[in-house]
Amino acid sequence: MWYVSYRLDGANTGMRVFKTRELALKAACEMIGDQGETGVEVGPMIAAREGNVFKGEEIRRVCENGTT
């Protein structure tokens, strides 16, 4: 299970949960593309976070390369 967290406004965040990393990254790409969202983060729900969390430019690179 993977999550996508995103900033709703200055103080609040939202989160969506996906079955796979690929689905979570695809959703993050859509959020960034549609809203220009900068406060998006993708990571595992249970597995170790180290080396598995995508933020900002990392997500943009994945989106541009189409390597979700």
N, CA, C and O atoms as a DFTB+ gen file, in Angstrom:
272 C
 N C O
     1  1       0.847      -1.176       0.000
     2  2       0.000       0.000       0.000
     3  2       0.896       1.244       0.000
     4  3       1.897       1.321       0.713
     5  1       0.495       2.206      -0.825
     6  2       1.232       3.465      -0.967
     7  2       0.290       4.636      -0.772
     8  3      -0.899       4.535      -1.071
     9  1       0.808       5.740      -0.276
    10  2      -0.012       6.935      -0.061
    11  2       0.450       8.077      -0.952
    12  3       1.601       8.128      -1.386
    13  1      -0.470       8.981      -1.208
    14  2      -0.159      10.282      -1.790
    15  2      -0.711      11.296      -0.800
    16  3      -1.916      11.336      -0.551
    17  1       0.158      12.103      -0.243
    18  2      -0.313      13.185       0.621
    19  2      -0.132      14.484      -0.144
    20  3       0.771      14.610      -0.971
    21  1      -0.992      15.443       0.136
    22  2      -0.973      16.709      -0.598
    23  2      -1.514      17.816       0.289
    24  3      -2.326      17.583       1.185
    25  1      -1.050      19.007       0.021
    26  2      -1.446      20.174       0.778
    27  2      -2.778      20.697       0.258
    28  3      -2.921      20.955      -0.937
    29  1      -3.747      20.853       1.145
    30  2      -5.045      21.410       0.777
    31  2      -5.020      22.929       0.875
    32  3      -5.553      23.630       0.014
    33  1      -4.401      23.419       1.921
    34  2      -4.184      24.852       2.111
    35  2      -3.005      24.986       3.066
    36  3      -2.303      24.004       3.311
    37  1      -2.777      26.141       3.594
    38  2      -1.600      26.352       4.433
    39  2      -1.485      25.445       5.638
    40  3      -0.374      25.143       6.073
    41  1      -2.607      24.999       6.193
    42  2      -2.553      24.247       7.445
    43  2      -3.053      22.809       7.337
    44  3      -2.832      22.018       8.254
    45  1      -3.711      22.455       6.257
    46  2      -4.344      21.138       6.154
    47  2      -3.758      20.315       5.016
    48  3      -3.348      20.845       3.982
    49  1      -3.731      19.005       5.237
    50  2      -3.282      18.099       4.189
    51  2      -4.333      17.014       3.968
    52  3      -5.159      16.736       4.837
    53  1      -4.279      16.417       2.794
    54  2      -5.147      15.296       2.468
    55  2      -4.288      14.097       2.125
    56  3      -3.087      14.230       1.888
    57  1      -4.903      12.926       2.099
    58  2      -4.161      11.719       1.766
    59  2      -5.069      10.750       1.026
    60  3      -6.246      10.597       1.354
    61  1      -4.499      10.106       0.028
    62  2      -5.186       9.024      -0.688
    63  2      -4.277       7.805      -0.626
    64  3      -3.054       7.939      -0.630
    65  1      -4.864       6.631      -0.570
    66  2      -4.106       5.388      -0.461
    67  2      -4.329       4.547      -1.721
    68  3      -5.447       4.452      -2.228
    69  1      -3.248       3.943      -2.216
    70  2      -3.284       3.136      -3.435
    71  2      -2.650       1.782      -3.180
    72  3      -1.835       1.633      -2.270
    73  1      -3.021       0.802      -3.976
    74  2      -2.495      -0.556      -3.810
    75  2      -1.041      -0.675      -4.230
    76  3      -0.296      -1.469      -3.654
    77  1      -0.617       0.111      -5.239
    78  2       0.750      -0.026      -5.744
    79  2       1.446       1.326      -5.833
    80  3       0.804       2.376      -5.860
    81  1       2.753       1.275      -5.878
    82  2       3.567       2.483      -6.052
    83  2       3.228       3.161      -7.370
    84  3       3.123       4.386      -7.441
    85  1       3.057       2.356      -8.412
    86  2       2.779       2.904      -9.738
    87  2       1.480       3.704      -9.759
    88  3       1.424       4.787     -10.342
    89  1       0.440       3.175      -9.126
    90  2      -0.835       3.894      -9.072
    91  2      -0.705       5.193      -8.280
    92  3      -1.275       6.216      -8.659
    93  1       0.043       5.150      -7.186
    94  2       0.241       6.352      -6.374
    95  2       1.017       7.409      -7.150
    96  3       0.672       8.590      -7.107
    97  1       2.061       6.993      -7.859
    98  2       2.837       7.955      -8.648
    99  2       2.023       8.524      -9.799
   100  3       2.144       9.706     -10.119
   101  1       1.206       7.705     -10.415
   102  2       0.350       8.195     -11.496
   103  2      -0.615       9.254     -10.970
   104  3      -0.813      10.284     -11.613
   105  1      -1.212       9.012      -9.815
   106  2      -2.125       9.991      -9.209
   107  2      -1.381      11.276      -8.860
   108  3      -1.903      12.372      -9.064
   109  1      -0.166      11.145      -8.336
   110  2       0.627      12.321      -7.999
   111  2       0.948      13.133      -9.250
   112  3       0.903      14.363      -9.222
   113  1       1.269      12.454     -10.339
   114  2       1.545      13.148     -11.605
   115  2       0.319      13.931     -12.070
   116  3       0.436      15.059     -12.546
   117  1      -0.847      13.324     -11.926
   118  2      -2.078      14.005     -12.325
   119  2      -2.334      15.226     -11.440
   120  3      -2.758      16.270     -11.936
   121  1      -2.082      15.105     -10.144
   122  2      -2.266      16.240      -9.236
   123  2      -1.329      17.381      -9.595
   124  3      -1.737      18.541      -9.641
   125  1      -0.078      17.046      -9.846
   126  2       0.902      18.076     -10.185
   127  2       0.543      18.724     -11.510
   128  3       0.625      19.944     -11.648
   129  1       0.144      17.916     -12.486
   130  2      -0.202      18.444     -13.799
   131  2      -1.453      19.294     -13.784
   132  3      -1.499      20.339     -14.434
   133  1      -2.466      18.867     -13.058
   134  2      -3.739      19.576     -13.033
   135  2      -3.699      20.845     -12.193
   136  3      -4.293      21.858     -12.562
   137  1      -3.004      20.789     -11.076
   138  2      -3.075      21.883     -10.124
   139  2      -1.756      22.595      -9.907
   140  3      -1.704      23.593      -9.188
   141  1      -0.693      22.101     -10.515
   142  2       0.615      22.675     -10.246
   143  2       0.999      22.496      -8.787
   144  3       1.760      23.287      -8.229
   145  1       0.474      21.466      -8.189
   146  2       0.649      21.209      -6.755
   147  2       2.118      20.976      -6.427
   148  3       2.797      20.193      -7.091
   149  1       2.598      21.662      -5.397
   150  2       3.993      21.490      -4.989
   151  2       4.127      20.696      -3.700
   152  3       5.205      20.168      -3.426
   153  1       3.081      20.592      -2.905
   154  2       3.158      19.902      -1.625
   155  2       2.732      18.455      -1.697
   156  3       2.033      17.972      -0.807
   157  1       3.141      17.750      -2.745
   158  2       2.744      16.352      -2.927
   159  2       3.886      15.443      -2.496
   160  3       5.054      15.721      -2.770
   161  1       3.534      14.345      -1.810
   162  2       4.508      13.351      -1.381
   163  2       3.929      11.965      -1.614
   164  3       2.744      11.734      -1.374
   165  1       4.762      11.045      -2.079
   166  2       4.359       9.655      -2.310
   167  2       5.281       8.766      -1.491
   168  3       6.498       8.951      -1.494
   169  1       4.691       7.787      -0.781
   170  2       5.526       6.887       0.003
   171  2       4.769       5.631       0.394
   172  3       3.558       5.534       0.194
   173  1       5.495       4.667       0.955
   174  2       4.878       3.408       1.373
   175  2       4.138       3.572       2.696
   176  3       4.568       4.334       3.562
   177  1       3.036       2.864       2.849
   178  2       2.270       2.908       4.092
   179  2       2.954       2.096       5.188
   180  3       2.932       2.489       6.355
   181  1       3.558       0.968       4.825
   182  2       4.092       0.063       5.840
   183  2       5.609      -0.113       5.715
   184  3       6.304      -0.150       6.730
   185  1       6.120      -0.220       4.527
   186  2       7.555      -0.486       4.319
   187  2       8.401       0.696       4.805
   188  3       7.880       1.774       5.091
   189  1       9.690       0.473       4.890
   190  2      10.618       1.519       5.321
   191  2      10.514       2.732       4.398
   192  3      10.440       2.592       3.178
   193  1      10.511       3.909       4.991
   194  2      10.401       5.146       4.219
   195  2      11.726       5.522       3.562
   196  3      11.737       6.148       2.502
   197  1      12.833       5.147       4.181
   198  2      14.138       5.545       3.679
   199  2      14.348       5.074       2.238
   200  3      14.320       3.876       1.955
   201  1      14.557       6.026       1.343
   202  2      14.780       5.708      -0.062
   203  2      13.522       5.401      -0.852
   204  3      13.600       5.126      -2.049
   205  1      12.356       5.443      -0.203
   206  2      11.104       5.100      -0.872
   207  2      10.108       6.243      -0.935
   208  3       8.988       6.050      -1.407
   209  1      10.482       7.424      -0.474
   210  2       9.562       8.564      -0.476
   211  2       9.925       9.487      -1.634
   212  3      11.088       9.845      -1.817
   213  1       8.925       9.862      -2.404
   214  2       9.104      10.762      -3.537
   215  2       8.482      12.107      -3.185
   216  3       7.357      12.164      -2.687
   217  1       9.216      13.192      -3.444
   218  2       8.716      14.546      -3.193
   219  2       9.106      15.448      -4.352
   220  3      10.032      15.148      -5.106
   221  1       8.396      16.543      -4.483
   222  2       8.736      17.631      -5.388
   223  2       9.344      17.237      -6.715
   224  3       8.687      16.642      -7.569
   225  1      10.629      17.583      -6.877
   226  2      11.320      17.355      -8.144
   227  2      11.432      15.885      -8.502
   228  3      11.432      15.534      -9.683
   229  1      11.525      15.027      -7.512
   230  2      11.580      13.585      -7.798
   231  2      10.298      13.132      -8.499
   232  3      10.344      12.358      -9.455
   233  1       9.170      13.617      -8.018
   234  2       7.890      13.263      -8.646
   235  2       7.813      13.863     -10.041
   236  3       7.372      13.202     -10.981
   237  1       8.238      15.105     -10.175
   238  2       8.219      15.747     -11.512
   239  2       9.069      14.961     -12.510
   240  3       8.665      14.779     -13.658
   241  1      10.240      14.495     -12.081
   242  2      11.108      13.710     -12.973
   243  2      10.428      12.417     -13.398
   244  3      10.474      12.046     -14.571
   245  1       9.796      11.730     -12.449
   246  2       9.088      10.496     -12.761
   247  2       7.979      10.780     -13.768
   248  3       7.788      10.022     -14.719
   249  1       7.257      11.864     -13.559
   250  2       6.158      12.228     -14.460
   251  2       6.671      12.532     -15.866
   252  3       6.099      12.077     -16.856
   253  1       7.743      13.298     -15.942
   254  2       8.301      13.680     -17.242
   255  2       8.870      12.481     -17.991
   256  3       8.774      12.403     -19.215
   257  1       9.463      11.550     -17.249
   258  2      10.072      10.371     -17.877
   259  2       9.057       9.283     -18.162
   260  3       9.338       8.345     -18.908
   261  1       7.871       9.403     -17.567
   262  2       6.855       8.376     -17.760
   263  2       7.227       7.053     -17.152
   264  3       6.847       5.998     -17.661
   265  1       7.988       7.101     -16.038
   266  2       8.452       5.867     -15.417
   267  2       7.670       5.526     -14.158
   268  3       8.245       5.070     -13.169
   269  1       6.361       5.746     -14.193
   270  2       5.565       5.368     -13.034
   271  2       5.413       3.882     -13.068
   272  3       4.774       3.307     -12.187
